[in-house]
Amino acid sequence: MKFNFLNMANELKKELVELRRDFHMHPELGYEEHRTSDFIKTFLKKEGIEYRETAGTGVCGIIRGKGQKTIALRGDIDALPLQDKKSCDYSSKTNGKMHACGHDAHTTILLGAAKVLNSIRNELNGNVKLFFEPAEETTGGAKVMIQEGILEEPHVDMILGLHVEENLEVGKIGVKMGVVNAASNPFTIKIKGRGAHGARPHTGVDPVVIASSVVLALQNIISRELPPTDPAVLTIGSIHGGTAQNIIPEEVTIAGIIRVMTTEHRVYVKQRLVEVVEGIVHSMRGKCEINIEESYPCLYNDDTAVQQLLASAEKVIGRDNIKMLQSPSMGVESFAYFSLERPAAFYYLGSRNESKGIVHPAHGSLFDIDEDCLPIGVAVQCQTAFEYLNL
């Protein structure tokens, strides 16, 4: 049996727009998404879709078809601590909070896909799990959801995710083979010297000079120790120390972040950061404390899963509207945790429309989407899920 999922999604467009605008007007930050979570659970219950709570404010729904083969669809639900400066009927009603990254659209698309797929559940040769992930913008609810077992009972065989993209015209999608997003490791380096008068530097150990040497040396890890063909960034975002021009301080703190595209490079750069910092600091008579945090891993697209996505998306929007992306993003994405556990496909859904003035960047106070992308997202999700389970 064949279904025209784009027609089915377009029949829901009014509802999709209303849903998205409601979420947009009521943004909630990571692990505070109580209203959003309650809304999702009420929606699923009304549609007769079973669900369980996970990761605090997260929700895992399941549409049971015939058989054990299972695909999961993921949508993130949290907003950002940003003031909405758009002038429109659906701008944020919560001061200092805004859906500036499109998670309101992702949640809406997942609810729309849930409604469509549930209406044909008797035609599904398997199950569809619905992952509503909290805290994507902070620590990543995906990691907690996995720890709580949502990839089992039934076992998830493939997972599909999307993200609206303000640099891609509405009606198109962007797909990257292989690595899609970087892994990241924030770090803090505390360099301890010995304070002294600025006129008598020889009586102290200057942590400012040591820190300057450290900053320059760390860049050599990227430029001289990694292949120039492999993207990597080591950014120093802040340096703090000292109180006056004529006082050598006792301590300087450096903070930054590592971003790389392979797990191997992630391990290597972390190791070399410690070696370089300790070597320089000790050689200059100082002491140091280094803290490297574990943040999001690399997001890998599985070749077979991507081919499934491409074949399905072509039936929805046509091959000419699928753009194969050549470069990965140095940004991070918590969907990466899922991609390390199961074959995964993650793609970008075009939401830009210059004629409507929808051109502003994500994580900005004027961000918006062309809502024509909502039914397209629903249709691609449904087509891919259906064909994965039935073909």
Secondary structure as GFF3:
##gff-version 3
##sequence-region A 1 391
A	DSSP	alpha_helix	5	10	.	.	.	ID=ss1
A	DSSP	alpha_helix	13	25	.	.	.	ID=ss2
A	DSSP	alpha_helix	34	47	.	.	.	ID=ss3
A	DSSP	beta_strand	50	54	.	.	.	ID=ss4
A	DSSP	beta_strand	58	64	.	.	.	ID=ss5
A	DSSP	beta_strand	70	76	.	.	.	ID=ss6
A	DSSP	alpha_helix	103	119	.	.	.	ID=ss7
A	DSSP	three_ten_helix	121	123	.	.	.	ID=ss8
A	DSSP	beta_strand	127	133	.	.	.	ID=ss9
A	DSSP	alpha_helix	141	147	.	.	.	ID=ss10
A	DSSP	beta_strand	158	169	.	.	.	ID=ss11
A	DSSP	beta_strand	173	176	.	.	.	ID=ss12
A	DSSP	beta_strand	178	181	.	.	.	ID=ss13
A	DSSP	beta_strand	183	192	.	.	.	ID=ss14
A	DSSP	beta_strand	196	197	.	.	.	ID=ss15
A	DSSP	three_ten_helix	201	203	.	.	.	ID=ss16
A	DSSP	alpha_helix	207	225	.	.	.	ID=ss17
A	DSSP	beta_strand	232	241	.	.	.	ID=ss18
A	DSSP	beta_strand	247	248	.	.	.	ID=ss19
A	DSSP	beta_strand	251	260	.	.	.	ID=ss20
A	DSSP	alpha_helix	263	283	.	.	.	ID=ss21
A	DSSP	beta_strand	287	292	.	.	.	ID=ss22
A	DSSP	beta_strand	299	301	.	.	.	ID=ss23
A	DSSP	alpha_helix	303	317	.	.	.	ID=ss24
A	DSSP	three_ten_helix	319	321	.	.	.	ID=ss25
A	DSSP	beta_strand	322	325	.	.	.	ID=ss26
A	DSSP	alpha_helix	335	339	.	.	.	ID=ss27
A	DSSP	beta_strand	344	352	.	.	.	ID=ss28
A	DSSP	three_ten_helix	354	356	.	.	.	ID=ss29
A	DSSP	alpha_helix	373	390	.	.	.	ID=ss30
###
